[in-house]
């Protein structure tokens, strides 16, 4: 895919797309999130783009503004995902987790556990961490295990990525077919969720199977939500 500065906006009222002001630097497969009505875009460009590695778009002024340089460690790492939490922007990478403090206009290393992969389903936050699936209990302010999915753990040895597929938890992971082949299999599981009378969230594995053959050099990055 050729890097581009183009940005398109979908107008739900008229059902059409329109071109928005271009980004300051060309990107491909960049990560985005929205916070306080502004669009944050990070990565997807050359790692030495220290002055434009991350930028933010203000729809009110229709302008882009570069964020401060996050530093060499983040720019040269493999970004897995970005998310917003408590008015901050968190970046999960293969090395460390980082947080952008909007009010202070500065980057810091995030000490808290963000989970290895996260998503939100029906206003509940889920994460994959330490080879287990968790949900965040907002009332108790603590992470709790998703019950009923322990049988899934035996199917993979590598990390997995999770996402929201029409209100269900979808899980992707890869596994090598054999040491003699130059390919690997991409597996997927679909999990329906329900809250039990005990207050716990239970998962029910509806199906799981290999869905794609990929080159061994392929690396699973992140999972994008699909809301039906």
C-alpha positions as CSV (number, residue, x, y, z in Angstrom):
1,X,0.0,0.0,0.0
2,X,1.4,3.4,-1.0
3,X,1.6,5.9,1.9
4,X,-0.8,8.8,1.6
5,X,-1.8,12.1,3.3
6,X,-5.4,11.7,2.2
7,X,-8.2,11.7,4.8
8,X,-11.8,10.9,4.0
9,X,-14.8,11.5,6.2
10,X,-18.1,9.6,5.9
11,X,-21.1,11.8,6.5
12,X,-24.0,9.6,7.9
13,X,-26.6,12.3,7.2
14,X,-26.1,12.2,3.4
15,X,-24.5,8.8,3.1
16,X,-21.5,10.0,1.2
17,X,-17.8,10.5,1.7
18,X,-16.0,13.8,1.5
19,X,-12.3,14.7,1.5
20,X,-10.9,16.3,4.6
21,X,-7.8,18.4,5.0
22,X,-4.6,16.3,4.3
23,X,-2.4,15.0,7.1
24,X,1.0,16.6,7.6
25,X,2.9,13.4,6.6
26,X,2.1,10.4,4.4
27,X,1.1,7.3,6.3
28,X,-0.1,3.7,5.7
29,X,-1.8,1.5,8.2
30,X,-1.7,4.2,10.9
31,X,-3.4,3.9,14.2
32,X,-6.2,6.3,15.1
33,X,-8.5,7.2,18.0
34,X,-10.9,9.9,18.9
35,X,-10.8,11.9,22.2
36,X,-12.8,15.0,23.1
37,X,-13.9,15.4,19.5
38,X,-10.4,15.3,18.1
39,X,-8.8,12.7,15.8
40,X,-5.4,11.4,16.9
41,X,-3.3,9.6,14.3
42,X,0.0,7.8,15.1
43,X,2.6,5.8,13.2
44,X,2.3,4.4,9.7
45,X,5.2,6.5,8.6
46,X,9.0,6.4,8.7
47,X,10.4,5.9,12.2
48,X,12.6,9.0,11.8
49,X,9.6,11.3,11.3
50,X,10.3,12.7,14.8
51,X,8.3,15.9,14.2
52,X,5.3,14.3,12.6
53,X,5.2,10.7,14.0
54,X,1.9,11.6,15.7
55,X,-0.6,14.4,14.8
56,X,-4.1,15.5,15.8
57,X,-7.0,16.8,13.7
58,X,-9.4,19.4,15.1
59,X,-12.7,19.3,13.1
60,X,-13.7,22.7,14.5
61,X,-10.7,24.5,12.9
62,X,-10.2,21.9,10.2
63,X,-6.5,21.8,10.9
64,X,-3.8,19.3,11.8
65,X,-1.2,19.8,14.5
66,X,1.9,17.7,15.2
67,X,2.3,16.1,18.6
68,X,5.6,16.2,20.5
69,X,8.2,13.6,19.5
70,X,7.4,10.4,21.6
71,X,11.1,9.4,21.4
72,X,13.2,6.9,19.6
73,X,12.0,3.8,21.6
74,X,8.4,4.2,20.6
75,X,9.0,5.4,17.0
76,X,11.2,2.4,16.3
77,X,8.9,-0.2,18.0
78,X,6.0,-2.1,16.5
79,X,2.8,-0.4,17.6
80,X,0.0,-2.9,18.4
81,X,-2.9,-0.6,19.3
82,X,-3.9,2.8,20.7
83,X,-6.7,3.5,23.1
84,X,-8.2,6.4,25.1
85,X,-8.6,6.2,28.9
86,X,-9.3,8.9,31.5
87,X,-8.6,11.7,29.0
88,X,-5.3,10.3,27.9
89,X,-4.1,8.4,24.8
90,X,-2.3,5.1,25.5
91,X,-0.1,3.3,22.9
92,X,0.6,-0.4,23.2
93,X,3.8,-1.6,21.5
94,X,5.9,-4.7,21.4
95,X,8.4,-3.1,23.8
96,X,6.7,-0.9,26.3
97,X,3.4,0.9,26.8
98,X,3.3,4.7,26.5
99,X,0.8,7.4,27.3
100,X,0.3,10.8,25.8
101,X,-0.7,13.4,28.4
102,X,-2.9,15.8,26.5
103,X,-3.0,18.6,29.0
104,X,0.7,18.5,29.6
105,X,1.6,17.9,25.9
106,X,4.1,15.2,26.8
107,X,4.8,11.5,26.6
108,X,5.5,9.1,29.4
109,X,6.0,5.4,29.8
110,X,2.7,3.8,31.0
111,X,3.3,1.8,34.2
112,X,-0.2,0.4,34.4
113,X,-1.2,-2.9,32.7
114,X,-3.0,-2.1,29.5
115,X,-3.5,-5.7,28.5
116,X,-1.9,-7.2,25.5
117,X,-5.0,-6.7,23.4
118,X,-8.2,-4.8,24.2
119,X,-11.7,-4.1,22.9
120,X,-15.0,-2.8,24.1
121,X,-18.3,-4.7,23.8
122,X,-21.6,-3.1,24.9
123,X,-19.8,-0.6,27.2
124,X,-17.7,-3.3,28.8
125,X,-13.9,-3.3,28.3
126,X,-12.2,-6.7,27.6
127,X,-8.5,-7.5,27.4
128,X,-6.2,-10.4,26.7
129,X,-3.4,-10.5,29.1
130,X,-1.2,-13.3,30.6
131,X,-2.8,-15.8,28.2
132,X,-6.2,-15.2,29.7
133,X,-9.3,-13.1,28.8
134,X,-10.5,-10.4,31.2
135,X,-13.4,-8.0,31.6
136,X,-13.3,-4.7,33.6
137,X,-15.9,-4.5,36.4
138,X,-16.5,-0.7,36.6
139,X,-18.4,-1.0,39.9
140,X,-15.5,-2.8,41.7
141,X,-12.9,-1.1,39.6
142,X,-11.0,-4.4,38.9
143,X,-10.3,-6.8,36.1
144,X,-12.1,-10.2,36.3
145,X,-11.7,-13.4,34.3
146,X,-14.1,-14.3,31.6
147,X,-15.6,-17.6,32.7
148,X,-16.2,-20.6,30.4
149,X,-13.4,-20.2,27.9
150,X,-10.6,-22.1,29.5
151,X,-10.8,-24.8,26.8
152,X,-9.6,-22.2,24.3
153,X,-6.2,-21.9,25.9
154,X,-5.0,-25.3,24.7
155,X,-5.4,-24.3,21.0
156,X,-2.6,-21.7,20.9
157,X,1.0,-21.2,22.1
158,X,1.4,-17.7,20.9
159,X,-0.3,-14.4,21.9
160,X,-3.7,-13.7,20.5
161,X,-5.6,-10.5,19.4
162,X,-9.2,-9.8,20.3
163,X,-11.9,-7.6,18.8
164,X,-15.6,-6.8,18.8
165,X,-17.5,-8.6,16.0
166,X,-21.2,-7.5,16.1
167,X,-21.3,-7.7,19.9
168,X,-19.3,-11.0,20.2
169,X,-15.7,-11.5,21.2
170,X,-13.5,-12.6,18.3
171,X,-10.1,-14.0,18.9
172,X,-7.2,-14.4,16.4
173,X,-3.9,-16.3,16.8
174,X,-1.4,-18.0,14.6
175,X,0.3,-21.4,14.8
176,X,3.0,-23.1,12.8
177,X,1.9,-26.0,10.6
178,X,5.3,-27.7,10.9
179,X,9.0,-26.8,11.0
180,X,9.4,-28.0,7.4
181,X,6.9,-25.5,5.8
182,X,7.3,-21.8,5.2
183,X,3.7,-21.1,6.2
184,X,1.6,-20.8,9.3
185,X,-2.1,-21.0,10.0
186,X,-4.3,-18.1,11.2
187,X,-6.9,-19.3,13.6
188,X,-10.1,-17.6,14.7
189,X,-12.7,-18.2,17.5
190,X,-16.1,-16.6,18.0
191,X,-17.3,-16.2,21.5
192,X,-20.8,-15.0,22.6
193,X,-21.0,-13.3,26.0
194,X,-23.6,-13.1,28.8
195,X,-23.7,-11.9,32.3
196,X,-24.7,-14.6,34.8
197,X,-26.7,-14.3,38.0
198,X,-23.5,-14.5,39.9
199,X,-22.4,-11.2,38.4
200,X,-19.7,-12.9,36.3
201,X,-19.4,-12.7,32.5
202,X,-19.5,-16.0,30.8
203,X,-18.2,-16.8,27.4
204,X,-19.5,-19.5,25.0
205,X,-17.3,-20.6,22.2
206,X,-19.6,-20.8,19.2
207,X,-16.9,-22.0,16.8
208,X,-13.2,-22.0,16.1
209,X,-11.1,-23.0,13.1
210,X,-8.2,-22.2,10.9
211,X,-9.3,-19.4,8.5
212,X,-6.1,-18.6,6.5
213,X,-2.7,-19.8,5.5
214,X,0.0,-17.1,5.7
215,X,3.8,-16.9,5.2
216,X,5.9,-17.8,8.2
217,X,7.3,-14.2,8.1
218,X,3.8,-12.9,8.8
219,X,3.3,-11.2,12.2
220,X,-0.1,-10.7,13.8
221,X,-0.4,-7.1,14.7
222,X,-3.9,-6.1,15.9
223,X,-7.6,-6.8,15.3
224,X,-10.0,-4.2,14.1
225,X,-13.6,-4.1,15.4
226,X,-16.5,-4.9,13.0
227,X,-19.9,-3.6,14.3
228,X,-22.8,-4.9,12.4
